[in-house]
């Protein structure tokens, strides 16, 4: 994740609202500080730097890598895909299979993820909770039946307008006109090139759909909900996750809600950040049964039940900025 830390307290003056109301909102939602990459650093740079770190530490061998699956909602270029950019930055062997998947918040349930902030700094509805990060997950074949990962995916495209960036694609190409900032009825400023979120609609979707999804996933796996030791969810904000834990019927202590306040919401990367930040050291020695669940743009949601633990590595790495792609001790 980026080294640069931005504090909510320092950003209060940017929002067109009384500081008292912004502070009250920050306490409820968990706004404290977040990580935003500098203008020269892309999600590809963050991912390449992390993989370079793994090579340097001997946890991943460059020549044994067979495939690179990159999941992201932002790309370095329209063409080629991010996987080819990372392949070139790391000088990987030519026989490494590369492919890209465009995905948002549920992308962590599919490997190398990149999340980047597309919010306007004058939009208190989205900017304080956004963050930048990339996650690298090494996946290898196992014949142990306990290593099976069970997935359930659901989508409701009829609600897609609740969370979207209107301009920048084929339906509405980005222009000088779409870049103009407009003030909404709440007082937030954003352009059509920025993320637009109907917070109430997203909240209702999560509260309505995620608890049944967890129940369905447990039935599919053949376990009881109480068998799950930790719920590692996507991290939109503290308030939503506290309510979600209550609706699912699990202790708030096993459904962490502290990622936005420390790092920000980095889209598909929040689950890996959640795992590394809250359980990283334990997972080097222990083996835990976890349910990972995510929800977001689409509107979409997904869950996966798996065993986590006895890993060679599970840690957070800071990126120095300036588009650096190669780790050096």
C-alpha positions, 0 to 999 in steps of 0.5 A: 500500500502507499506510504503516504497517509492522509488524515481525515482531520486534515481534510475537513476543510475541503468539504463544503460542510460544517466541521462539526457535522463532518466529525460526527459522520467520521466517528460513525463511519470510521473515517480516520486516515487513508492511503492514497498513491501519488500521481506517478504510482498506479495499481500495477506499480503497487503490485509489481513492487509487492511481487518484487518484494516476494522474489527478494525474500525468497517466498516466490520464485520468478522462474516457477511462476506459471500464470498471472491473473490480474483483477482490477477496476482501473488500468494503466492503459486501455491496451494492453491489460494490466497483466502484461504491464506487470509481466513486463515490469518484472521481466517474467518468463515469456511462457507465463500465462497472463490474463485480466479480469475487470472487477470491483469490490468482489474482485478479491474472491477471484488473485492479484488485485488493484484498487484505486480511488476514483472519488472527488476530494470535495465529495464527503460521501465517498472520498474519506473512505477511499484508499489505494492498494494492491494485493498479491495472492499466491495460489498453488494446487493442493490435494488436501480436501481441506484446501478446497475453497467453496464460492457463491456469487450473486448479481443484481444488475437492475440496481447498477446505478446505485454505484457507478462512474457515469463517464469514461466508457463507451456509453459516455466518453470522458470529455471536458464537459463530463469533467465539470464539477456539479454540486448535489442536493447534499452539498457534495461536489463531483463530476461525471468522471467521479464515482457516484454512490447512492449510499442508502441503496447500497446499505439496503442491498448489503443488509438485505442480501448478504446475511442470506448469502452467508446462510446459503454458503454455509449450507453449500459447504455443509457447515454450521454458521457457528463453525466459522471462526472469522468473517473477513468481509469487504470494508466499506465503513465501520457503521455498515459492518457493525450492522451487518455483524448483528444481522448475520448474528455473529459477534462483532469481534469476529467480523472486523470493521477497522480497515477504512479507519486505518487504510481506506476502502481499496475496493477488491483489496480490502479483504487481503488487507483485512486478513494481513492487518488483523490476522497476519501473524496468527496465520503463519502458525495457526489454521482458521476457518474463515468466510470471506464475503464482498459486495459492491458495484453491479450490484454484486456480492459473493462469499467464499469459505476456506481454511486460512493459515500455516502460510509462509508470509502474510504481511503488509508492505509499504510502497515508497511512491514515484512509480517504483516497481522494483523492491530494494532492501 
